[in-house]
Amino acid sequence: MFKVKKQEHINKTFRMPVELVASLEELAAKKEVSLNQLVIQCCAYALAHLADDDS
């Protein structure tokens, strides 16, 4: 049976270097995705591939 799923979101404000935002905006435009979606994917990838530093 088809069920409509709603993804929950929250608004947060982050301060980022101007150069980083410019690079992200350029990449988002090139890949035809929103800047928000690109940042979400970048953060998710970084968390999934975070080095396990126990030292």
PDB file with SEQRES, HELIX, SHEET and CRYST1 records, atoms N, CA, C and O in Angstrom:
SEQRES   1 A   55  MET PHE LYS VAL LYS LYS GLN GLU HIS ILE ASN LYS THR          
SEQRES   2 A   55  PHE ARG MET PRO VAL GLU LEU VAL ALA SER LEU GLU GLU          
SEQRES   3 A   55  LEU ALA ALA LYS LYS GLU VAL SER LEU ASN GLN LEU VAL          
SEQRES   4 A   55  ILE GLN CYS CYS ALA TYR ALA LEU ALA HIS LEU ALA ASP          
SEQRES   5 A   55  ASP ASP SER                                                  
HELIX    1 AA1 VAL A   18  LYS A   31  1                                  14    
HELIX    2 AA2 LEU A   35  ALA A   48  1                                  14    
CRYST1    1.000    1.000    1.000  90.00  90.00  90.00 P 1           1          
ATOM      1  N   MET A   1       0.831  -1.172   0.000  1.00  0.00           N  
ATOM      2  CA  MET A   1       0.000   0.000   0.000  1.00  0.00           C  
ATOM      3  C   MET A   1       0.886   1.249   0.000  1.00  0.00           C  
ATOM      4  O   MET A   1       1.920   1.280   0.668  1.00  0.00           O  
ATOM      5  N   PHE A   2       0.486   2.258  -0.736  1.00  0.00           N  
ATOM      6  CA  PHE A   2       1.232   3.507  -0.836  1.00  0.00           C  
ATOM      7  C   PHE A   2       1.048   4.341   0.422  1.00  0.00           C  
ATOM      8  O   PHE A   2      -0.075   4.575   0.868  1.00  0.00           O  
ATOM      9  N   LYS A   3       2.161   4.784   0.985  1.00  0.00           N  
ATOM     10  CA  LYS A   3       2.123   5.660   2.151  1.00  0.00           C  
ATOM     11  C   LYS A   3       2.955   6.901   1.851  1.00  0.00           C  
ATOM     12  O   LYS A   3       4.090   6.800   1.387  1.00  0.00           O  
ATOM     13  N   VAL A   4       2.393   8.049   2.116  1.00  0.00           N  
ATOM     14  CA  VAL A   4       3.112   9.300   1.922  1.00  0.00           C  
ATOM     15  C   VAL A   4       4.026   9.522   3.120  1.00  0.00           C  
ATOM     16  O   VAL A   4       3.575   9.513   4.266  1.00  0.00           O  
ATOM     17  N   LYS A   5       5.299   9.719   2.850  1.00  0.00           N  
ATOM     18  CA  LYS A   5       6.275   9.938   3.916  1.00  0.00           C  
ATOM     19  C   LYS A   5       6.687  11.402   3.911  1.00  0.00           C  
ATOM     20  O   LYS A   5       6.948  11.980   2.856  1.00  0.00           O  
ATOM     21  N   LYS A   6       6.741  11.989   5.085  1.00  0.00           N  
ATOM     22  CA  LYS A   6       7.155  13.371   5.223  1.00  0.00           C  
ATOM     23  C   LYS A   6       8.472  13.424   5.979  1.00  0.00           C  
ATOM     24  O   LYS A   6       8.572  12.965   7.117  1.00  0.00           O  
ATOM     25  N   GLN A   7       9.485  13.995   5.324  1.00  0.00           N  
ATOM     26  CA  GLN A   7      10.783  14.125   5.971  1.00  0.00           C  
ATOM     27  C   GLN A   7      10.766  15.371   6.851  1.00  0.00           C  
ATOM     28  O   GLN A   7      10.357  16.444   6.407  1.00  0.00           O  
ATOM     29  N   GLU A   8      11.204  15.230   8.074  1.00  0.00           N  
ATOM     30  CA  GLU A   8      11.219  16.332   9.018  1.00  0.00           C  
ATOM     31  C   GLU A   8      12.477  17.171   8.821  1.00  0.00           C  
ATOM     32  O   GLU A   8      13.567  16.627   8.641  1.00  0.00           O  
ATOM     33  N   HIS A   9      12.330  18.474   8.856  1.00  0.00           N  
ATOM     34  CA  HIS A   9      13.453  19.400   8.704  1.00  0.00           C  
ATOM     35  C   HIS A   9      13.472  20.386   9.864  1.00  0.00           C  
ATOM     36  O   HIS A   9      12.466  20.595  10.543  1.00  0.00           O  
ATOM     37  N   ILE A  10      14.631  20.984  10.075  1.00  0.00           N  
ATOM     38  CA  ILE A  10      14.781  22.025  11.092  1.00  0.00           C  
ATOM     39  C   ILE A  10      15.645  23.122  10.475  1.00  0.00           C  
ATOM     40  O   ILE A  10      16.552  22.835   9.694  1.00  0.00           O  
ATOM     41  N   ASN A  11      15.368  24.356  10.819  1.00  0.00           N  
ATOM     42  CA  ASN A  11      16.164  25.478  10.331  1.00  0.00           C  
ATOM     43  C   ASN A  11      17.277  25.789  11.324  1.00  0.00           C  
ATOM     44  O   ASN A  11      17.040  25.901  12.527  1.00  0.00           O  
ATOM     45  N   LYS A  12      18.485  25.927  10.808  1.00  0.00           N  
ATOM     46  CA  LYS A  12      19.654  26.303  11.606  1.00  0.00           C  
ATOM     47  C   LYS A  12      20.449  27.320  10.799  1.00  0.00           C  
ATOM     48  O   LYS A  12      20.360  27.352   9.572  1.00  0.00           O  
ATOM     49  N   THR A  13      21.216  28.139  11.481  1.00  0.00           N  
ATOM     50  CA  THR A  13      22.076  29.108  10.813  1.00  0.00           C  
ATOM     51  C   THR A  13      23.532  28.743  11.096  1.00  0.00           C  
ATOM     52  O   THR A  13      23.913  28.516  12.244  1.00  0.00           O  
ATOM     53  N   PHE A  14      24.334  28.691  10.042  1.00  0.00           N  
ATOM     54  CA  PHE A  14      25.758  28.389  10.169  1.00  0.00           C  
ATOM     55  C   PHE A  14      26.554  29.492   9.488  1.00  0.00           C  
ATOM     56  O   PHE A  14      26.159  29.997   8.437  1.00  0.00           O  
ATOM     57  N   ARG A  15      27.661  29.857  10.085  1.00  0.00           N  
ATOM     58  CA  ARG A  15      28.567  30.831   9.472  1.00  0.00           C  
ATOM     59  C   ARG A  15      29.639  30.046   8.726  1.00  0.00           C  
ATOM     60  O   ARG A  15      30.294  29.164   9.281  1.00  0.00           O  
ATOM     61  N   MET A  16      29.799  30.395   7.449  1.00  0.00           N  
ATOM     62  CA  MET A  16      30.755  29.687   6.598  1.00  0.00           C  
ATOM     63  C   MET A  16      31.613  30.701   5.860  1.00  0.00           C  
ATOM     64  O   MET A  16      31.151  31.805   5.570  1.00  0.00           O  
ATOM     65  N   PRO A  17      32.853  30.347   5.552  1.00  0.00           N  
ATOM     66  CA  PRO A  17      33.714  31.256   4.798  1.00  0.00           C  
ATOM     67  C   PRO A  17      33.108  31.578   3.423  1.00  0.00           C  
ATOM     68  O   PRO A  17      32.516  30.721   2.767  1.00  0.00           O  
ATOM     69  N   VAL A  18      33.274  32.829   3.015  1.00  0.00           N  
ATOM     70  CA  VAL A  18      32.720  33.298   1.744  1.00  0.00           C  
ATOM     71  C   VAL A  18      33.193  32.424   0.581  1.00  0.00           C  
ATOM     72  O   VAL A  18      32.406  32.073  -0.298  1.00  0.00           O  
ATOM     73  N   GLU A  19      34.469  32.079   0.580  1.00  0.00           N  
ATOM     74  CA  GLU A  19      35.033  31.291  -0.517  1.00  0.00           C  
ATOM     75  C   GLU A  19      34.397  29.900  -0.591  1.00  0.00           C  
ATOM     76  O   GLU A  19      34.160  29.381  -1.682  1.00  0.00           O  
ATOM     77  N   LEU A  20      34.122  29.299   0.569  1.00  0.00           N  
ATOM     78  CA  LEU A  20      33.504  27.972   0.605  1.00  0.00           C  
ATOM     79  C   LEU A  20      32.085  28.034   0.048  1.00  0.00           C  
ATOM     80  O   LEU A  20      31.682  27.177  -0.740  1.00  0.00           O  
ATOM     81  N   VAL A  21      31.336  29.044   0.458  1.00  0.00           N  
ATOM     82  CA  VAL A  21      29.959  29.189  -0.026  1.00  0.00           C  
ATOM     83  C   VAL A  21      29.953  29.417  -1.530  1.00  0.00           C  
ATOM     84  O   VAL A  21      29.111  28.863  -2.236  1.00  0.00           O  
ATOM     85  N   ALA A  22      30.870  30.213  -2.020  1.00  0.00           N  
ATOM     86  CA  ALA A  22      30.954  30.461  -3.464  1.00  0.00           C  
ATOM     87  C   ALA A  22      31.236  29.163  -4.222  1.00  0.00           C  
ATOM     88  O   ALA A  22      30.634  28.908  -5.265  1.00  0.00           O  
ATOM     89  N   SER A  23      32.141  28.353  -3.703  1.00  0.00           N  
ATOM     90  CA  SER A  23      32.452  27.068  -4.334  1.00  0.00           C  
ATOM     91  C   SER A  23      31.254  26.132  -4.312  1.00  0.00           C  
ATOM     92  O   SER A  23      30.972  25.449  -5.297  1.00  0.00           O  
ATOM     93  N   LEU A  24      30.550  26.105  -3.185  1.00  0.00           N  
ATOM     94  CA  LEU A  24      29.364  25.252  -3.073  1.00  0.00           C  
ATOM     95  C   LEU A  24      28.260  25.720  -4.020  1.00  0.00           C  
ATOM     96  O   LEU A  24      27.603  24.899  -4.660  1.00  0.00           O  
ATOM     97  N   GLU A  25      28.054  27.033  -4.110  1.00  0.00           N  
ATOM     98  CA  GLU A  25      27.038  27.572  -5.015  1.00  0.00           C  
ATOM     99  C   GLU A  25      27.359  27.237  -6.464  1.00  0.00           C  
ATOM    100  O   GLU A  25      26.468  26.891  -7.240  1.00  0.00           O  
ATOM    101  N   GLU A  26      28.631  27.339  -6.825  1.00  0.00           N  
ATOM    102  CA  GLU A  26      29.068  27.022  -8.189  1.00  0.00           C  
ATOM    103  C   GLU A  26      28.827  25.543  -8.501  1.00  0.00           C  
ATOM    104  O   GLU A  26      28.324  25.205  -9.572  1.00  0.00           O  
ATOM    105  N   LEU A  27      29.184  24.674  -7.571  1.00  0.00           N  
ATOM    106  CA  LEU A  27      28.984  23.243  -7.761  1.00  0.00           C  
ATOM    107  C   LEU A  27      27.501  22.891  -7.832  1.00  0.00           C  
ATOM    108  O   LEU A  27      27.093  22.080  -8.664  1.00  0.00           O  
ATOM    109  N   ALA A  28      26.704  23.493  -6.970  1.00  0.00           N  
ATOM    110  CA  ALA A  28      25.256  23.235  -6.966  1.00  0.00           C  
ATOM    111  C   ALA A  28      24.643  23.629  -8.310  1.00  0.00           C  
ATOM    112  O   ALA A  28      23.824  22.893  -8.859  1.00  0.00           O  
ATOM    113  N   ALA A  29      25.037  24.777  -8.833  1.00  0.00           N  
ATOM    114  CA  ALA A  29      24.521  25.222 -10.134  1.00  0.00           C  
ATOM    115  C   ALA A  29      24.957  24.273 -11.242  1.00  0.00           C  
ATOM    116  O   ALA A  29      24.168  23.924 -12.119  1.00  0.00           O  
ATOM    117  N   LYS A  30      26.219  23.860 -11.195  1.00  0.00           N  
ATOM    118  CA  LYS A  30      26.762  22.951 -12.212  1.00  0.00           C  
ATOM    119  C   LYS A  30      26.034  21.603 -12.201  1.00  0.00           C  
ATOM    120  O   LYS A  30      25.773  21.027 -13.258  1.00  0.00           O  
ATOM    121  N   LYS A  31      25.710  21.106 -11.013  1.00  0.00           N  
ATOM    122  CA  LYS A  31      25.056  19.803 -10.867  1.00  0.00           C  
ATOM    123  C   LYS A  31      23.533  19.899 -10.882  1.00  0.00           C  
ATOM    124  O   LYS A  31      22.834  18.890 -10.793  1.00  0.00           O  
ATOM    125  N   GLU A  32      23.025  21.141 -10.997  1.00  0.00           N  
ATOM    126  CA  GLU A  32      21.582  21.396 -11.055  1.00  0.00           C  
ATOM    127  C   GLU A  32      20.830  20.849  -9.835  1.00  0.00           C  
ATOM    128  O   GLU A  32      19.795  20.195  -9.960  1.00  0.00           O  
ATOM    129  N   VAL A  33      21.381  21.139  -8.664  1.00  0.00           N  
ATOM    130  CA  VAL A  33      20.718  20.829  -7.391  1.00  0.00           C  
ATOM    131  C   VAL A  33      20.713  22.100  -6.557  1.00  0.00           C  
ATOM    132  O   VAL A  33      21.484  23.024  -6.816  1.00  0.00           O  
ATOM    133  N   SER A  34      19.850  22.144  -5.563  1.00  0.00           N  
ATOM    134  CA  SER A  34      19.832  23.322  -4.697  1.00  0.00           C  
ATOM    135  C   SER A  34      21.070  23.333  -3.806  1.00  0.00           C  
ATOM    136  O   SER A  34      21.654  22.290  -3.510  1.00  0.00           O  
ATOM    137  N   LEU A  35      21.451  24.517  -3.394  1.00  0.00           N  
ATOM    138  CA  LEU A  35      22.577  24.639  -2.467  1.00  0.00           C  
ATOM    139  C   LEU A  35      22.277  23.868  -1.190  1.00  0.00           C  
ATOM    140  O   LEU A  35      23.156  23.195  -0.651  1.00  0.00           O  
ATOM    141  N   ASN A  36      21.058  23.958  -0.708  1.00  0.00           N  
ATOM    142  CA  ASN A  36      20.650  23.237   0.499  1.00  0.00           C  
ATOM    143  C   ASN A  36      20.852  21.728   0.333  1.00  0.00           C  
ATOM    144  O   ASN A  36      21.405  21.072   1.216  1.00  0.00           O  
ATOM    145  N   GLN A  37      20.404  21.183  -0.795  1.00  0.00           N  
ATOM    146  CA  GLN A  37      20.535  19.746  -1.031  1.00  0.00           C  
ATOM    147  C   GLN A  37      22.004  19.334  -1.104  1.00  0.00           C  
ATOM    148  O   GLN A  37      22.382  18.280  -0.594  1.00  0.00           O  
ATOM    149  N   LEU A  38      22.828  20.164  -1.737  1.00  0.00           N  
ATOM    150  CA  LEU A  38      24.259  19.868  -1.823  1.00  0.00           C  
ATOM    151  C   LEU A  38      24.897  19.842  -0.438  1.00  0.00           C  
ATOM    152  O   LEU A  38      25.678  18.942  -0.129  1.00  0.00           O  
ATOM    153  N   VAL A  39      24.567  20.824   0.394  1.00  0.00           N  
ATOM    154  CA  VAL A  39      25.135  20.877   1.746  1.00  0.00           C  
ATOM    155  C   VAL A  39      24.698  19.661   2.559  1.00  0.00           C  
ATOM    156  O   VAL A  39      25.500  19.090   3.297  1.00  0.00           O  
ATOM    157  N   ILE A  40      23.442  19.265   2.430  1.00  0.00           N  
ATOM    158  CA  ILE A  40      22.952  18.070   3.128  1.00  0.00           C  
ATOM    159  C   ILE A  40      23.753  16.845   2.701  1.00  0.00           C  
ATOM    160  O   ILE A  40      24.183  16.057   3.543  1.00  0.00           O  
ATOM    161  N   GLN A  41      23.954  16.685   1.399  1.00  0.00           N  
ATOM    162  CA  GLN A  41      24.692  15.521   0.900  1.00  0.00           C  
ATOM    163  C   GLN A  41      26.150  15.557   1.350  1.00  0.00           C  
ATOM    164  O   GLN A  41      26.713  14.521   1.704  1.00  0.00           O  
ATOM    165  N   CYS A  42      26.764  16.734   1.338  1.00  0.00           N  
ATOM    166  CA  CYS A  42      28.162  16.856   1.776  1.00  0.00           C  
ATOM    167  C   CYS A  42      28.307  16.497   3.259  1.00  0.00           C  
ATOM    168  O   CYS A  42      29.228  15.776   3.642  1.00  0.00           O  
ATOM    169  N   CYS A  43      27.403  16.998   4.074  1.00  0.00           N  
ATOM    170  CA  CYS A  43      27.455  16.702   5.511  1.00  0.00           C  
ATOM    171  C   CYS A  43      27.220  15.218   5.780  1.00  0.00           C  
ATOM    172  O   CYS A  43      27.924  14.613   6.590  1.00  0.00           O  
ATOM    173  N   ALA A  44      26.241  14.636   5.109  1.00  0.00           N  
ATOM    174  CA  ALA A  44      25.948  13.210   5.297  1.00  0.00           C  
ATOM    175  C   ALA A  44      27.146  12.357   4.884  1.00  0.00           C  
ATOM    176  O   ALA A  44      27.488  11.393   5.569  1.00  0.00           O  
ATOM    177  N   TYR A  45      27.780  12.709   3.772  1.00  0.00           N  
ATOM    178  CA  TYR A  45      28.958  11.968   3.310  1.00  0.00           C  
ATOM    179  C   TYR A  45      30.100  12.100   4.321  1.00  0.00           C  
ATOM    180  O   TYR A  45      30.754  11.114   4.661  1.00  0.00           O  
ATOM    181  N   ALA A  46      30.332  13.321   4.797  1.00  0.00           N  
ATOM    182  CA  ALA A  46      31.417  13.548   5.761  1.00  0.00           C  
ATOM    183  C   ALA A  46      31.200  12.749   7.040  1.00  0.00           C  
ATOM    184  O   ALA A  46      32.144  12.161   7.568  1.00  0.00           O  
ATOM    185  N   LEU A  47      29.979  12.720   7.537  1.00  0.00           N  
ATOM    186  CA  LEU A  47      29.686  11.951   8.751  1.00  0.00           C  
ATOM    187  C   LEU A  47      29.842  10.450   8.527  1.00  0.00           C  
ATOM    188  O   LEU A  47      30.332   9.736   9.402  1.00  0.00           O  
ATOM    189  N   ALA A  48      29.427   9.974   7.360  1.00  0.00           N  
ATOM    190  CA  ALA A  48      29.522   8.543   7.058  1.00  0.00           C  
ATOM    191  C   ALA A  48      30.967   8.097   6.870  1.00  0.00           C  
ATOM    192  O   ALA A  48      31.280   6.921   7.056  1.00  0.00           O  
ATOM    193  N   HIS A  49      31.848   9.021   6.505  1.00  0.00           N  
ATOM    194  CA  HIS A  49      33.244   8.677   6.228  1.00  0.00           C  
ATOM    195  C   HIS A  49      34.209   9.312   7.230  1.00  0.00           C  
ATOM    196  O   HIS A  49      35.394   9.475   6.941  1.00  0.00           O  
ATOM    197  N   LEU A  50      33.705   9.661   8.387  1.00  0.00           N  
ATOM    198  CA  LEU A  50      34.519  10.277   9.424  1.00  0.00           C  
ATOM    199  C   LEU A  50      35.545   9.283   9.968  1.00  0.00           C  
ATOM    200  O   LEU A  50      35.208   8.149  10.310  1.00  0.00           O  
ATOM    201  N   ALA A  51      36.774   9.719  10.040  1.00  0.00           N  
ATOM    202  CA  ALA A  51      37.835   8.863  10.579  1.00  0.00           C  
ATOM    203  C   ALA A  51      37.584   8.614  12.051  1.00  0.00           C  
ATOM    204  O   ALA A  51      37.179   9.516  12.785  1.00  0.00           O  
ATOM    205  N   ASP A  52      37.828   7.383  12.479  1.00  0.00           N  
ATOM    206  CA  ASP A  52      37.626   7.011  13.874  1.00  0.00           C  
ATOM    207  C   ASP A  52      38.937   7.229  14.645  1.00  0.00           C  
ATOM    208  O   ASP A  52      39.787   6.340  14.701  1.00  0.00           O  
ATOM    209  N   ASP A  53      39.087   8.418  15.235  1.00  0.00           N  
ATOM    210  CA  ASP A  53      40.295   8.760  15.980  1.00  0.00           C  
ATOM    211  C   ASP A  53      40.071   8.534  17.466  1.00  0.00           C  
ATOM    212  O   ASP A  53      39.426   9.340  18.136  1.00  0.00           O  
ATOM    213  N   ASP A  54      40.604   7.440  17.971  1.00  0.00           N  
ATOM    214  CA  ASP A  54      40.482   7.152  19.396  1.00  0.00           C  
ATOM    215  C   ASP A  54      41.668   7.665  20.200  1.00  0.00           C  
ATOM    216  O   ASP A  54      41.675   7.584  21.428  1.00  0.00           O  
ATOM    217  N   SER A  55      42.662   8.190  19.511  1.00  0.00           N  
ATOM    218  CA  SER A  55      43.874   8.636  20.225  1.00  0.00           C  
ATOM    219  C   SER A  55      43.800  10.087  20.605  1.00  0.00           C  
ATOM    220  O   SER A  55      44.734  10.615  21.208  1.00  0.00           O  
TER     221      SER A  55                                                      
END                                                                             
